[in-house]
Amino acid sequence: MKMKKILKKGSGQLLLIALGGMLTSCASDVGSSYGAVPLAAPPASMTVSEGRAAKSKKVAAPQNRPGLATGFGERVESSTAYTDFHRASTKPLALSSLRYNDSVGAAAMDIDKSSRRSGLQRVKGDYVEWGVKSRRKVLSSYLSRGSRFVIGKKGSNYSLQVKNRSKSRLEAVLSVDGLDVIDGKTASTKKRGYLVYPGKTLEVKGFRTSEQAVAAFKFSSVGNSYANLRHGETRNVGVLGLAVFAEKGFDPWFPTWQEAQRRGGARAFAEEPTYRARTVVTD
């Protein structure tokens, strides 16, 4: 699938949009560079200890940590292009987090199975609802100690789903294990994310490796996680993040307010013509 890049002169904007799919990511004027930065895959021959040594970090041996993290899976096609998007504010409309673990870890964390809820849960303000899809279904979520959890299975691929419930397009910045899903580096709300159109569901299947593909999110051991093998850091494994931003000039619930103003100023008779008008006389 061919890519089409459009750079608006003088705008300093270059945003990424999916071609032939739901995925759309973007980069614009709030603290980012143009487009997605390809990730470096963790070397297949790199051991956990070598990965830590390469980063010169002294951390506890991650292979001894139980529970799930996210590994760097197989290539998944996901073509993208560019468009414009200006954030209404540097402050997100909503912030949300979702924790995950395996069944043993969930039990150890005292997750109450009676608190089971549907997989997609709404963020504050009801702008979007989001969750985790794995093995062809959205995973149920549970409440424990004020946090929301999902239970995954080691070796299974998963994706993040975000449904836009508002009436204008929104930007969704996503993180996995404390890492940005587009550049694979430390997550921040200052970075750009994915564009979600009104009523549509965004499905992010992995860490972006190029403009054409992602590396699938795969439930893995902590030692084999992307966070550990590439960064030698496992402090934030087991948590997913979402930040939602509105578009400048648009109210998420009333996107046509500008059009309403324009219609309110409409007149039944336009300005007089510059040429001399003639009245038609008949016998």
C-alpha positions in Angstrom: 0.0 0.0 0.0 1.5 3.3 -1.1 2.0 6.1 1.4 1.0 9.7 0.8 2.7 12.4 2.8 1.2 15.9 3.0 3.0 18.7 4.7 1.0 21.9 5.1 3.2 24.9 4.4 3.7 27.1 7.4 1.8 24.8 9.7 4.6 22.8 11.2 2.3 19.8 11.3 2.7 16.3 10.0 0.3 13.7 11.3 0.0 10.0 10.6 -3.3 8.4 9.4 -4.0 4.8 8.6 -4.8 3.9 5.0 -7.5 1.3 4.5 -8.0 0.8 8.2 -9.0 2.2 11.6 -5.6 3.1 12.9 -4.5 6.7 12.8 -1.5 8.3 14.6 -0.4 11.8 14.6 2.4 14.3 15.3 1.9 18.0 15.6 2.8 21.2 17.5 2.8 19.9 21.0 6.2 18.4 21.8 6.9 15.9 19.0 8.8 15.3 15.8 7.2 14.4 12.5 5.7 10.9 12.2 6.4 7.7 14.0 10.0 6.6 14.9 10.7 3.0 14.0 11.4 0.8 17.1 14.6 -1.2 17.5 13.6 -4.8 18.0 15.3 -6.6 21.0 18.1 -8.8 19.6 17.1 -12.4 19.6 20.5 -13.4 21.0 20.4 -10.9 23.8 20.0 -12.4 27.3 18.4 -10.6 30.1 21.7 -9.9 31.8 23.3 -8.7 28.6 20.3 -6.4 28.1 20.8 -4.9 31.5 24.5 -4.6 31.1 24.0 -2.8 27.7 22.0 -0.2 29.5 24.4 -0.1 32.5 21.5 -0.3 34.9 21.4 -2.2 38.2 18.0 -3.8 38.5 16.6 -6.9 40.2 16.8 -10.0 38.0 13.5 -9.7 36.1 13.4 -13.4 35.3 12.5 -14.0 39.0 9.5 -11.8 38.8 6.2 -13.7 38.3 3.3 -12.5 36.3 2.8 -11.1 32.8 4.5 -8.3 30.8 4.4 -7.5 27.1 6.8 -9.0 24.6 7.7 -7.9 21.1 5.6 -10.2 18.8 5.4 -10.9 15.1 5.0 -8.3 12.4 1.4 -7.1 11.7 0.5 -5.0 8.7 -0.7 -1.5 9.6 -0.2 1.1 6.9 -0.4 4.8 7.7 -0.4 8.3 6.1 -0.4 11.9 7.4 -3.0 14.6 8.2 -3.4 17.7 10.4 -4.6 17.7 14.1 -4.2 20.6 16.6 -4.8 19.8 20.3 -7.3 22.1 22.1 -5.0 22.0 25.1 -1.8 20.4 26.4 -4.0 18.9 29.2 -5.8 15.7 28.4 -9.6 15.6 28.4 -9.2 12.3 30.4 -6.5 10.0 31.7 -7.1 6.3 32.4 -5.0 3.3 33.3 -5.6 -0.5 33.2 -3.6 -3.1 34.9 -3.1 -6.7 33.7 -1.7 -10.0 35.0 -2.2 -13.7 34.7 -4.7 -15.7 36.8 -2.1 -16.5 39.5 -1.0 -12.9 39.7 -4.6 -11.8 39.8 -5.3 -14.1 42.8 -2.2 -12.8 44.6 -3.4 -9.2 44.1 -6.8 -10.2 45.7 -8.8 -9.4 42.7 -12.5 -10.1 43.5 -14.0 -12.2 40.7 -17.5 -10.9 41.8 -16.5 -7.5 40.6 -16.4 -8.6 37.0 -17.5 -6.1 34.4 -17.7 -5.8 30.7 -14.4 -5.4 28.9 -14.8 -1.9 27.5 -15.1 0.7 30.2 -15.7 4.4 29.9 -13.2 7.1 30.9 -14.2 10.1 33.0 -16.4 12.3 30.9 -17.6 9.4 28.7 -15.6 10.6 25.7 -14.3 7.1 25.0 -14.5 3.5 26.3 -11.5 1.2 26.1 -10.2 -2.2 26.9 -8.1 -5.2 25.9 -8.9 -7.7 23.1 -7.3 -11.1 23.1 -8.2 -14.4 21.6 -11.0 -12.8 19.5 -12.8 -11.3 22.5 -12.6 -8.2 24.7 -11.3 -9.3 28.1 -13.6 -8.8 31.1 -12.3 -6.3 33.7 -12.3 -6.5 37.4 -12.0 -4.0 40.2 -9.5 -4.2 43.0 -8.1 -1.6 45.4 -9.4 1.2 43.2 -7.8 -0.1 40.0 -9.2 -1.9 37.0 -7.6 -5.2 36.0 -7.8 -7.7 33.1 -6.5 -11.2 33.2 -4.4 -12.4 30.2 -2.7 -15.7 29.2 1.0 -16.0 28.5 1.8 -16.4 24.8 -1.4 -14.8 23.6 -1.4 -11.7 21.4 -3.6 -8.8 22.4 -4.7 -5.4 21.1 -5.9 -2.2 22.7 -9.3 -1.0 21.7 -10.6 2.6 22.0 -14.1 3.6 20.9 -14.9 7.2 20.4 -18.3 8.0 22.0 -18.2 11.7 21.2 -19.3 13.6 18.1 -15.8 14.9 17.0 -12.5 13.2 16.3 -10.2 12.7 19.3 -6.6 11.8 19.8 -5.7 8.8 21.9 -2.2 8.5 23.4 -1.5 5.0 24.5 1.2 3.3 26.6 2.2 -0.3 27.4 4.5 -1.1 30.4 5.3 2.6 30.6 6.4 2.8 27.0 4.8 4.8 24.2 3.2 2.5 21.6 4.5 4.5 18.7 8.2 5.1 19.4 8.7 2.4 22.1 10.4 4.9 24.4 9.3 6.3 27.8 5.6 7.2 27.6 4.4 10.8 28.0 1.2 12.8 27.3 3.4 15.3 25.5 3.9 12.7 22.7 1.3 12.1 20.0 -1.0 9.2 19.5 -3.8 7.8 17.4 -6.7 9.7 15.8 -10.1 8.2 16.5 -13.1 9.3 14.5 -16.6 9.8 16.0 -18.4 6.5 16.6 -15.4 4.5 15.4 -13.3 2.0 17.3 -9.5 2.2 17.1 -7.6 -1.1 17.4 -3.9 -0.9 18.2 -2.3 -4.3 17.7 1.3 -3.6 18.6 4.4 -1.3 19.0 4.8 0.6 15.7 8.0 -0.5 13.9 7.5 1.5 10.7 4.8 3.4 8.7 3.6 0.0 7.3 3.7 -2.4 10.3 3.7 -3.0 14.1 5.2 -5.7 16.3 2.3 -7.5 18.0 1.6 -7.0 21.7 2.2 -10.5 23.2 1.6 -11.5 26.8 5.0 -12.7 28.0 7.1 -13.2 31.1 8.7 -10.2 32.7 12.2 -11.3 31.6 11.2 -11.6 27.9 9.3 -8.3 27.9 10.2 -5.6 25.4 10.7 -3.2 28.3 13.4 -5.5 29.8 15.2 -6.7 26.7 15.4 -3.3 25.0 15.5 -0.9 28.0 16.6 -3.1 30.9 13.7 -1.6 32.9 10.8 -3.6 34.4 9.4 -1.1 36.9 6.2 -0.3 34.9 5.3 -3.7 33.5 1.7 -4.7 33.9 0.1 -1.4 33.3 -1.6 0.2 30.2 -2.3 3.9 29.9 -4.6 6.1 27.8 -4.7 9.9 27.5 -7.5 11.5 25.4 -7.2 14.9 23.7 -9.8 17.1 21.9 -9.2 19.0 18.7 -8.8 22.7 18.8 -12.0 24.6 17.8 -14.3 21.7 18.4 -16.5 20.7 21.3 -16.5 16.9 21.5 -20.2 16.8 22.1 -21.3 19.7 19.8 -18.8 19.6 16.9 -21.1 21.8 14.7 -21.1 24.9 16.8 -19.1 26.8 14.3 -21.5 25.9 11.6 -24.4 27.0 13.8 -22.7 30.4 14.3 -22.3 30.8 10.5 -25.9 29.9 9.9 -27.1 32.4 12.6 -25.4 35.1 10.6 -27.0 34.2 7.3 -29.2 36.8 5.6 -32.3 36.5 3.4 -31.0 39.2 1.0 -27.3 39.6 0.0 -25.5 42.9 -0.5 -26.6 45.0 -3.4 -24.8 44.2 -6.6 -22.0 46.5 -7.8 -23.6 47.0 -11.2 -26.8 49.0 -11.9 -29.9 46.8 -11.6 -32.7 47.2 -14.1 -36.3 46.5 -13.5 -38.1 44.6 -16.2 -41.3 46.3 -17.5 -43.9 44.5 -19.4 -46.8 45.9 -21.4 
